[in-house]
Amino acid sequence: MTERLLLDEHYSGSIADALLERGHDVIAVVADLDLRGASDAEVYRWAAENDRRVVTENVKDFRPLLMQAQASDGPAAALLLVSPRRFPRGRGDRASAIIAALETWLEAGEPRPIEDWLA
């Protein structure tokens, strides 16, 4: 099954656009008027209801949302966590590095755990 991604609000819509051009199903919170400005809980719930994996570096907020969803037996969105140390903000090539890493992750095609880290 091909992973469908939802990029959290701190990622540019251009990252999603670049991956879409390469044939991947990726959308960005910042590009969706209904999601832009939504709380983390709302973004997570939307991702779960729409079968999308949330790509975020906001581990402290999204990991508890995943644990709550699993504990309640409700719909759970998988997470793809991103280390801000690996992809620091303010670096000129950050977007390109994230695009390359996401494409590699998407093309690996192996079964993924519900919580994974982008390398």
ROBA-176073 format. One record per residue: residue number from 1; residue in three letters; z, y, x of N, C-alpha, C in turn. Coordinates in steps of 0.001 Angstrom, whole numbers. Example, Ala and Ser with C-alpha at 12.3 -4.5 7.8 and 13.67 -1.06 7.14 Angstrom:
2
{n: 1, res: ALA, n_pz: 7800, n_py: -5690, n_px: 13190, ca_pz: 7800, ca_py: -4500, ca_px: 12300, c_pz: 7800, c_py: -3300, c_px: 13200}
{n: 2, res: SER, n_pz: 7080, n_py: -2250, n_px: 12850, ca_pz: 7140, ca_py: -1060, ca_px: 13670, c_pz: 7870, c_py: 30, c_px: 12900}
END
This chain:
119
{n: 1, res: MET, n_pz: 0, n_py: -1182, n_px: 840, ca_pz: 0, ca_py: 0, ca_px: 0, c_pz: 0, c_py: 1246, c_px: 885}
{n: 2, res: THR, n_pz: -819, n_py: 2199, n_px: 537, ca_pz: -896, ca_py: 3446, ca_px: 1281, c_pz: 269, c_py: 4345, c_px: 888}
{n: 3, res: GLU, n_pz: 926, n_py: 4884, n_px: 1877, ca_pz: 2038, ca_py: 5797, ca_px: 1618, c_pz: 1509, c_py: 7128, c_px: 1084}
{n: 4, res: ARG, n_pz: 2194, n_py: 7635, n_px: 91, ca_pz: 1892, ca_py: 8946, ca_px: -471, c_pz: 3046, c_py: 9856, c_px: -68}
{n: 5, res: LEU, n_pz: 2729, n_py: 10963, n_px: 612, ca_pz: 3766, ca_py: 11814, ca_px: 1177, c_pz: 3904, c_py: 13132, c_px: 440}
{n: 6, res: LEU, n_pz: 5145, n_py: 13632, n_px: 449, ca_pz: 5463, ca_py: 14977, ca_px: -29, c_pz: 6158, c_py: 15690, c_px: 1125}
{n: 7, res: LEU, n_pz: 5525, n_py: 16729, n_px: 1646, ca_pz: 6099, ca_py: 17496, ca_px: 2744, c_pz: 7102, c_py: 18500, c_px: 2205}
{n: 8, res: ASP, n_pz: 8311, n_py: 18457, n_px: 2734, ca_pz: 9369, ca_py: 19378, ca_px: 2317, c_pz: 8950, c_py: 20819, c_px: 2606}
{n: 9, res: GLU, n_pz: 9694, n_py: 21752, n_px: 2053, ca_pz: 9305, ca_py: 23161, ca_px: 2053, c_pz: 9167, c_py: 23796, c_px: 3427}
{n: 10, res: HIS, n_pz: 9748, n_py: 23232, n_px: 4459, ca_pz: 9639, ca_py: 23847, ca_px: 5775, c_pz: 8359, c_py: 23458, c_px: 6507}
{n: 11, res: TYR, n_pz: 7462, n_py: 22744, n_px: 5839, ca_pz: 6173, ca_py: 22390, ca_px: 6429, c_pz: 5044, c_py: 23139, c_px: 5728}
{n: 12, res: SER, n_pz: 4145, n_py: 23628, n_px: 6509, ca_pz: 3009, ca_py: 24404, ca_px: 6028, c_pz: 2060, c_py: 23550, c_px: 5195}
{n: 13, res: GLY, n_pz: 1468, n_py: 24191, n_px: 4218, ca_pz: 446, ca_py: 23515, ca_px: 3423, c_pz: -752, c_py: 23102, c_px: 4257}
{n: 14, res: SER, n_pz: -964, n_py: 23763, n_px: 5388, ca_pz: -2099, ca_py: 23413, ca_px: 6255, c_pz: -1939, c_py: 22020, c_px: 6857}
{n: 15, res: ILE, n_pz: -693, n_py: 21567, n_px: 7020, ca_pz: -466, ca_py: 20205, ca_px: 7513, c_pz: -956, c_py: 19206, c_px: 6470}
{n: 16, res: ALA, n_pz: -596, n_py: 19425, n_px: 5220, ca_pz: -1069, ca_py: 18548, ca_px: 4139, c_pz: -2583, c_py: 18604, c_px: 4030}
{n: 17, res: ASP, n_pz: -3145, n_py: 19805, n_px: 4122, ca_pz: -4607, ca_py: 19950, ca_px: 4024, c_pz: -5322, c_py: 19164, c_px: 5114}
{n: 18, res: ALA, n_pz: -4807, n_py: 19250, n_px: 6343, ca_pz: -5442, ca_py: 18534, ca_px: 7458, c_pz: -5399, c_py: 17025, c_px: 7233}
{n: 19, res: LEU, n_pz: -4280, n_py: 16536, n_px: 6735, ca_pz: -4167, ca_py: 15098, ca_px: 6480, c_pz: -5005, c_py: 14663, c_px: 5282}
{n: 20, res: LEU, n_pz: -5103, n_py: 15522, n_px: 4269, ca_pz: -5982, ca_py: 15229, ca_px: 3129, c_pz: -7426, c_py: 15095, c_px: 3585}
{n: 21, res: GLU, n_pz: -7852, n_py: 15989, n_px: 4470, ca_pz: -9220, ca_py: 15938, ca_px: 4997, c_pz: -9488, c_py: 14639, c_px: 5738}
{n: 22, res: ARG, n_pz: -8439, n_py: 14024, n_px: 6246, ca_pz: -8565, ca_py: 12766, ca_px: 6986, c_pz: -8350, c_py: 11557, c_px: 6081}
{n: 23, res: GLY, n_pz: -8257, n_py: 11807, n_px: 4774, ca_pz: -8195, ca_py: 10711, ca_px: 3811, c_pz: -6809, c_py: 10241, c_px: 3416}
{n: 24, res: HIS, n_pz: -5764, n_py: 11004, n_px: 3759, ca_pz: -4397, ca_py: 10617, ca_px: 3417, c_pz: -3918, c_py: 11394, c_px: 2195}
{n: 25, res: ASP, n_pz: -3076, n_py: 10773, n_px: 1398, ca_pz: -2551, ca_py: 11371, ca_px: 170, c_pz: -1251, c_py: 12106, c_px: 493}
{n: 26, res: VAL, n_pz: -1390, n_py: 13384, n_px: 812, ca_pz: -260, ca_py: 14206, ca_px: 1243, c_pz: -307, c_py: 15535, c_px: 506}
{n: 27, res: ILE, n_pz: 836, n_py: 15929, n_px: -55, ca_pz: 944, ca_py: 17248, ca_px: -662, c_pz: 2162, c_py: 17961, c_px: -75}
{n: 28, res: ALA, n_pz: 2134, n_py: 19270, n_px: -154, ca_pz: 3223, ca_py: 20081, ca_px: 394, c_pz: 3940, c_py: 20806, c_px: -732}
{n: 29, res: VAL, n_pz: 5251, n_py: 20850, n_px: -643, ca_pz: 6058, ca_py: 21574, ca_px: -1630, c_pz: 5576, c_py: 23023, c_px: -1734}
{n: 30, res: VAL, n_pz: 5281, n_py: 23657, n_px: -603, ca_pz: 4895, ca_py: 25077, ca_px: -619, c_pz: 3576, c_py: 25322, c_px: -1339}
{n: 31, res: ALA, n_pz: 2764, n_py: 24290, n_px: -1509, ca_pz: 1478, ca_py: 24443, ca_px: -2174, c_pz: 1531, c_py: 24128, c_px: -3663}
{n: 32, res: ASP, n_pz: 2684, n_py: 23701, n_px: -4152, ca_pz: 2819, ca_py: 23334, ca_px: -5556, c_pz: 3735, c_py: 24345, c_px: -6250}
{n: 33, res: LEU, n_pz: 3200, n_py: 25101, n_px: -7184, ca_pz: 3976, ca_py: 26150, ca_px: -7852, c_pz: 5208, c_py: 25621, c_px: -8570}
{n: 34, res: ASP, n_pz: 5139, n_py: 24391, n_px: -9072, ca_pz: 6291, ca_py: 23815, ca_px: -9769, c_pz: 7396, c_py: 23388, c_px: -8811}
{n: 35, res: LEU, n_pz: 7042, n_py: 23077, n_px: -7576, ca_pz: 8029, ca_py: 22608, ca_px: -6606, c_pz: 8550, c_py: 23709, c_px: -5683}
{n: 36, res: ARG, n_pz: 7734, n_py: 24705, n_px: -5465, ca_pz: 8132, ca_py: 25789, ca_px: -4564, c_pz: 9410, c_py: 26437, c_px: -5092}
{n: 37, res: GLY, n_pz: 10428, n_py: 26505, n_px: -4248, ca_pz: 11697, ca_py: 27107, ca_px: -4640, c_pz: 12636, c_py: 26163, c_px: -5368}
{n: 38, res: ALA, n_pz: 12205, n_py: 24924, n_px: -5594, ca_pz: 13067, ca_py: 23946, ca_px: -6270, c_pz: 14189, c_py: 23511, c_px: -5329}
{n: 39, res: SER, n_pz: 15279, n_py: 23061, n_px: -5914, ca_pz: 16395, ca_py: 22558, ca_px: -5097, c_pz: 15981, c_py: 21241, c_px: -4440}
{n: 40, res: ASP, n_pz: 16734, n_py: 20847, n_px: -3423, ca_pz: 16459, ca_py: 19570, ca_px: -2767, c_pz: 16554, c_py: 18424, c_px: -3769}
{n: 41, res: ALA, n_pz: 17541, n_py: 18475, n_px: -4655, ca_pz: 17699, ca_py: 17419, ca_px: -5655, c_pz: 16478, c_py: 17358, c_px: -6579}
{n: 42, res: GLU, n_pz: 15945, n_py: 18498, n_px: -6960, ca_pz: 14755, ca_py: 18526, ca_px: -7821, c_pz: 13535, c_py: 17987, c_px: -7076}
{n: 43, res: VAL, n_pz: 13385, n_py: 18372, n_px: -5818, ca_pz: 12272, ca_py: 17874, ca_px: -5009, c_pz: 12381, c_py: 16360, c_px: -4856}
{n: 44, res: TYR, n_pz: 13582, n_py: 15887, n_px: -4567, ca_pz: 13789, ca_py: 14449, ca_px: -4398, c_pz: 13477, c_py: 13695, c_px: -5691}
{n: 45, res: ARG, n_pz: 13987, n_py: 14193, n_px: -6790, ca_pz: 13753, ca_py: 13544, ca_px: -8089, c_pz: 12255, c_py: 13500, c_px: -8401}
{n: 46, res: TRP, n_pz: 11542, n_py: 14613, n_px: -8153, ca_pz: 10107, ca_py: 14661, ca_px: -8405, c_pz: 9392, c_py: 13624, c_px: -7541}
{n: 47, res: ALA, n_pz: 9773, n_py: 13543, n_px: -6269, ca_pz: 9149, ca_py: 12577, ca_px: -5358, c_pz: 9385, c_py: 11148, c_px: -5853}
{n: 48, res: ALA, n_pz: 10608, n_py: 10859, n_px: -6289, ca_pz: 10927, ca_py: 9520, ca_px: -6793, c_pz: 10100, c_py: 9195, c_px: -8032}
{n: 49, res: GLU, n_pz: 9992, n_py: 10145, n_px: -8937, ca_pz: 9242, ca_py: 9922, ca_px: -10179, c_pz: 7739, c_py: 9800, c_px: -9944}
{n: 50, res: ASN, n_pz: 7263, n_py: 10362, n_px: -8829, ca_pz: 5831, ca_py: 10365, ca_px: -8535, c_pz: 5461, c_py: 9456, c_px: -7365}
{n: 51, res: ASP, n_pz: 6374, n_py: 8567, n_px: -7018, ca_pz: 6137, ca_py: 7565, ca_px: -5982, c_pz: 5633, c_py: 8183, c_px: -4675}
{n: 52, res: ARG, n_pz: 6393, n_py: 9164, n_px: -4192, ca_pz: 6059, ca_py: 9822, ca_px: -2927, c_pz: 7233, c_py: 9730, c_px: -1969}
{n: 53, res: ARG, n_pz: 6936, n_py: 9595, n_px: -702, ca_pz: 7939, ca_py: 9595, ca_px: 360, c_pz: 8121, c_py: 11042, c_px: 812}
{n: 54, res: VAL, n_pz: 9358, n_py: 11499, n_px: 875, ca_pz: 9655, ca_py: 12868, ca_px: 1295, c_pz: 9691, c_py: 12924, c_px: 2817}
{n: 55, res: VAL, n_pz: 8911, n_py: 13846, n_px: 3377, ca_pz: 8917, ca_py: 14108, ca_px: 4814, c_pz: 9773, c_py: 15347, c_px: 5019}
{n: 56, res: THR, n_pz: 10888, n_py: 15192, n_px: 5744, ca_pz: 11826, ca_py: 16301, ca_px: 5889, c_pz: 12618, c_py: 16192, c_px: 7176}
{n: 57, res: GLU, n_pz: 13067, n_py: 17338, n_px: 7665, ca_pz: 14035, ca_py: 17323, ca_px: 8762, c_pz: 15430, c_py: 17636, c_px: 8225}
{n: 58, res: ASN, n_pz: 15536, n_py: 17795, n_px: 6925, ca_pz: 16796, ca_py: 18110, ca_px: 6262, c_pz: 17553, c_py: 16813, c_px: 5935}
{n: 59, res: VAL, n_pz: 17996, n_py: 16147, n_px: 6969, ca_pz: 18668, ca_py: 14855, ca_px: 6830, c_pz: 19964, c_py: 14993, c_px: 6039}
{n: 60, res: LYS, n_pz: 20728, n_py: 16038, n_px: 6318, ca_pz: 22059, ca_py: 16181, ca_px: 5713, c_pz: 22018, c_py: 16319, c_px: 4197}
{n: 61, res: ASP, n_pz: 20920, n_py: 16803, n_px: 3648, ca_pz: 20812, ca_py: 16931, ca_px: 2191, c_pz: 20053, c_py: 15775, c_px: 1540}
{n: 62, res: PHE, n_pz: 19007, n_py: 15270, n_px: 2199, ca_pz: 18185, ca_py: 14248, ca_px: 1568, c_pz: 18748, c_py: 12838, c_px: 1715}
{n: 63, res: ARG, n_pz: 19435, n_py: 12546, n_px: 2803, ca_pz: 20011, ca_py: 11202, ca_px: 2946, c_pz: 21026, c_py: 10915, c_px: 1837}
{n: 64, res: PRO, n_pz: 21941, n_py: 11847, n_px: 1502, ca_pz: 22849, ca_py: 11581, ca_px: 383, c_pz: 22118, c_py: 11401, c_px: -957}
{n: 65, res: LEU, n_pz: 21014, n_py: 12110, n_px: -1156, ca_pz: 20245, ca_py: 11944, ca_px: -2387, c_pz: 19671, c_py: 10525, c_px: -2471}
{n: 66, res: LEU, n_pz: 19196, n_py: 10015, n_px: -1348, ca_pz: 18693, ca_py: 8639, ca_px: -1306, c_pz: 19820, c_py: 7657, c_px: -1610}
{n: 67, res: MET, n_pz: 20975, n_py: 7858, n_px: -996, ca_pz: 22111, ca_py: 6950, ca_px: -1225, c_pz: 22561, c_py: 6979, c_px: -2682}
{n: 68, res: GLN, n_pz: 22585, n_py: 8160, n_px: -3289, ca_pz: 22964, ca_py: 8272, ca_px: -4700, c_pz: 21971, c_py: 7541, c_px: -5588}
{n: 69, res: ALA, n_pz: 20685, n_py: 7710, n_px: -5301, ca_pz: 19657, ca_py: 7039, ca_px: -6107, c_pz: 19780, c_py: 5526, c_px: -5986}
{n: 70, res: GLN, n_pz: 20009, n_py: 5036, n_px: -4783, ca_pz: 20145, ca_py: 3591, ca_px: -4601, c_pz: 21395, c_py: 3060, c_px: -5295}
{n: 71, res: ALA, n_pz: 22482, n_py: 3815, n_px: -5250, ca_pz: 23735, ca_py: 3378, ca_px: -5879, c_pz: 23636, c_py: 3363, c_px: -7397}
{n: 72, res: SER, n_pz: 22803, n_py: 4219, n_px: -7952, ca_pz: 22691, ca_py: 4311, ca_px: -9405, c_pz: 21602, c_py: 3410, c_px: -9968}
{n: 73, res: ASP, n_pz: 20882, n_py: 2719, n_px: -9119, ca_pz: 19750, ca_py: 1892, ca_px: -9529, c_pz: 18658, c_py: 2695, c_px: -10225}
{n: 74, res: GLY, n_pz: 18654, n_py: 4010, n_px: -10011, ca_pz: 17594, ca_py: 4850, ca_px: -10550, c_pz: 16413, c_py: 4864, c_px: -9592}
{n: 75, res: PRO, n_pz: 15376, n_py: 5615, n_px: -9924, ca_pz: 14229, ca_py: 5689, ca_px: -9014, c_pz: 14648, c_py: 6357, c_px: -7704}
{n: 76, res: ALA, n_pz: 14193, n_py: 5802, n_px: -6609, ca_pz: 14525, ca_py: 6336, ca_px: -5293, c_pz: 13246, c_py: 6666, c_px: -4539}
{n: 77, res: ALA, n_pz: 13231, n_py: 7828, n_px: -3934, ca_pz: 12112, ca_py: 8213, ca_px: -3079, c_pz: 12463, c_py: 7821, c_px: -1651}
{n: 78, res: ALA, n_pz: 11525, n_py: 7217, n_px: -971, ca_pz: 11714, ca_py: 6894, ca_px: 436, c_pz: 11696, c_py: 8193, c_px: 1240}
{n: 79, res: LEU, n_pz: 12292, n_py: 8138, n_px: 2426, ca_pz: 12352, ca_py: 9307, ca_px: 3302, c_pz: 11652, c_py: 9017, c_px: 4619}
{n: 80, res: LEU, n_pz: 10955, n_py: 10018, n_px: 5127, ca_pz: 10442, ca_py: 10004, ca_px: 6488, c_pz: 11090, c_py: 11210, c_px: 7165}
{n: 81, res: LEU, n_pz: 12090, n_py: 10917, n_px: 7991, ca_pz: 12898, ca_py: 11961, ca_px: 8602, c_pz: 12273, c_py: 12421, c_px: 9922}
{n: 82, res: VAL, n_pz: 12370, n_py: 13722, n_px: 10153, ca_pz: 11740, ca_py: 14333, ca_px: 11320, c_pz: 12807, c_py: 15050, c_px: 12129}
{n: 83, res: SER, n_pz: 12863, n_py: 14744, n_px: 13409, ca_pz: 13834, ca_py: 15391, ca_px: 14281, c_pz: 13323, c_py: 16771, c_px: 14705}
{n: 84, res: PRO, n_pz: 14125, n_py: 17821, n_px: 14454, ca_pz: 13697, ca_py: 19150, ca_px: 14905, c_pz: 13697, c_py: 19260, c_px: 16430}
{n: 85, res: ARG, n_pz: 14377, n_py: 18358, n_px: 17100, ca_pz: 14319, ca_py: 18341, ca_px: 18573, c_pz: 12975, c_py: 17818, c_px: 19052}
{n: 86, res: ARG, n_pz: 12452, n_py: 16832, n_px: 18340, ca_pz: 11149, ca_py: 16250, ca_px: 18704, c_pz: 10015, c_py: 17203, c_px: 18350}
{n: 87, res: PHE, n_pz: 10172, n_py: 17935, n_px: 17247, ca_pz: 9158, ca_py: 18875, ca_px: 16773, c_pz: 9820, c_py: 20238, c_px: 16553}
{n: 88, res: PRO, n_pz: 10160, n_py: 20958, n_px: 17627, ca_pz: 10904, ca_py: 22216, ca_px: 17479, c_pz: 10071, c_py: 23317, c_px: 16813}
{n: 89, res: ARG, n_pz: 10737, n_py: 24065, n_px: 15967, ca_pz: 10089, ca_py: 25215, ca_px: 15332, c_pz: 9832, c_py: 26272, c_px: 16390}
{n: 90, res: GLY, n_pz: 8790, n_py: 27042, n_px: 16182, ca_pz: 8466, ca_py: 28104, ca_px: 17111, c_pz: 7528, c_py: 27667, c_px: 18224}
{n: 91, res: ARG, n_pz: 7307, n_py: 26359, n_px: 18330, ca_pz: 6331, ca_py: 25879, ca_px: 19309, c_pz: 4945, c_py: 26087, c_px: 18741}
{n: 92, res: GLY, n_pz: 4040, n_py: 26622, n_px: 19538, ca_pz: 2696, ca_py: 26936, ca_px: 19067, c_pz: 1929, c_py: 25755, c_px: 18525}
{n: 93, res: ASP, n_pz: 2151, n_py: 24583, n_px: 19074, ca_pz: 1386, ca_py: 23412, ca_px: 18661, c_pz: 2186, c_py: 22488, c_px: 17743}
{n: 94, res: ARG, n_pz: 3253, n_py: 23003, n_px: 17127, ca_pz: 4113, ca_py: 22170, ca_px: 16265, c_pz: 3320, c_py: 21516, c_px: 15136}
{n: 95, res: ALA, n_pz: 2516, n_py: 22297, n_px: 14447, ca_pz: 1747, ca_py: 21748, ca_px: 13322, c_pz: 808, c_py: 20644, c_px: 13789}
{n: 96, res: SER, n_pz: 124, n_py: 20867, n_px: 14891, ca_pz: -789, ca_py: 19846, ca_px: 15417, c_pz: -39, c_py: 18586, c_px: 15820}
{n: 97, res: ALA, n_pz: 1120, n_py: 18755, n_px: 16421, ca_pz: 1920, ca_py: 17600, ca_px: 16831, c_pz: 2404, c_py: 16817, c_px: 15612}
{n: 98, res: ILE, n_pz: 2812, n_py: 17520, n_px: 14570, ca_pz: 3269, ca_py: 16849, ca_px: 13347, c_pz: 2108, c_py: 16140, c_px: 12659}
{n: 99, res: ILE, n_pz: 955, n_py: 16785, n_px: 12602, ca_pz: -227, ca_py: 16157, ca_px: 12001, c_pz: -565, c_py: 14867, c_px: 12739}
{n: 100, res: ALA, n_pz: -593, n_py: 14914, n_px: 14059, ca_pz: -928, ca_py: 13728, ca_px: 14850, c_pz: 95, c_py: 12621, c_px: 14639}
{n: 101, res: ALA, n_pz: 1374, n_py: 12975, n_px: 14636, ca_pz: 2425, ca_py: 11968, ca_px: 14454, c_pz: 2370, c_py: 11366, c_px: 13054}
{n: 102, res: LEU, n_pz: 2152, n_py: 12201, n_px: 12037, ca_pz: 2057, ca_py: 11685, ca_px: 10673, c_pz: 844, c_py: 10783, c_px: 10505}
{n: 103, res: GLU, n_pz: -262, n_py: 11172, n_px: 11095, ca_pz: -1454, ca_py: 10333, ca_px: 10983, c_pz: -1233, c_py: 8978, c_px: 11656}
{n: 104, res: THR, n_pz: -610, n_py: 8974, n_px: 12812, ca_pz: -294, ca_py: 7715, ca_px: 13491, c_pz: 630, c_py: 6862, c_px: 12624}
{n: 105, res: TRP, n_pz: 1645, n_py: 7495, n_px: 12049, ca_pz: 2594, ca_py: 6781, ca_px: 11193, c_pz: 1879, c_py: 6205, c_px: 9972}
{n: 106, res: LEU, n_pz: 1030, n_py: 7016, n_px: 9343, ca_pz: 320, ca_py: 6577, ca_px: 8140, c_pz: -646, c_py: 5431, c_px: 8429}
{n: 107, res: GLU, n_pz: -1272, n_py: 5466, n_px: 9584, ca_pz: -2284, ca_py: 4465, ca_px: 9904, c_pz: -1699, c_py: 3170, c_px: 10459}
{n: 108, res: ALA, n_pz: -407, n_py: 3169, n_px: 10776, ca_pz: 215, ca_py: 1961, ca_px: 11320, c_pz: 138, c_py: 807, c_px: 10328}
{n: 109, res: GLY, n_pz: 232, n_py: 1132, n_px: 9038, ca_pz: 25, ca_py: 137, ca_px: 7995, c_pz: 1055, c_py: -969, c_px: 7894}
{n: 110, res: GLU, n_pz: 2131, n_py: -871, n_px: 8593, ca_pz: 3150, ca_py: -1915, ca_px: 8504, c_pz: 4148, c_py: -1572, c_px: 7411}
{n: 111, res: PRO, n_pz: 4838, n_py: -2567, n_px: 6887, ca_pz: 5872, ca_py: -2247, ca_px: 5888, c_pz: 6918, c_py: -1322, c_px: 6502}
{n: 112, res: ARG, n_pz: 7317, n_py: -341, n_px: 5744, ca_pz: 8253, ca_py: 670, ca_px: 6234, c_pz: 9571, c_py: 579, c_px: 5493}
{n: 113, res: PRO, n_pz: 10675, n_py: 829, n_px: 6197, ca_pz: 11967, ca_py: 878, ca_px: 5499, c_pz: 12033, c_py: 2095, c_px: 4589}
{n: 114, res: ILE, n_pz: 12963, n_py: 2082, n_px: 3665, ca_pz: 13084, ca_py: 3203, ca_px: 2729, c_pz: 13478, c_py: 4495, c_px: 3452}
{n: 115, res: GLU, n_pz: 14092, n_py: 4357, n_px: 4616, ca_pz: 14414, ca_py: 5516, ca_px: 5455, c_pz: 13843, c_py: 5255, c_px: 6838}
{n: 116, res: ASP, n_pz: 12902, n_py: 6089, n_px: 7251, ca_pz: 12229, ca_py: 5898, ca_px: 8539, c_pz: 12252, c_py: 7234, c_px: 9287}
{n: 117, res: TRP, n_pz: 12014, n_py: 7168, n_px: 10580, ca_pz: 11966, ca_py: 8360, ca_px: 11426, c_pz: 10570, c_py: 8517, c_px: 12010}
{n: 118, res: LEU, n_pz: 10081, n_py: 9749, n_px: 12039, ca_pz: 8791, ca_py: 10051, ca_px: 12643, c_pz: 8972, c_py: 10126, c_px: 14141}
{n: 119, res: ALA, n_pz: 8159, n_py: 9377, n_px: 14860, ca_pz: 8272, ca_py: 9349, ca_px: 16335, c_pz: 7342, c_py: 10366, c_px: 16968}
END
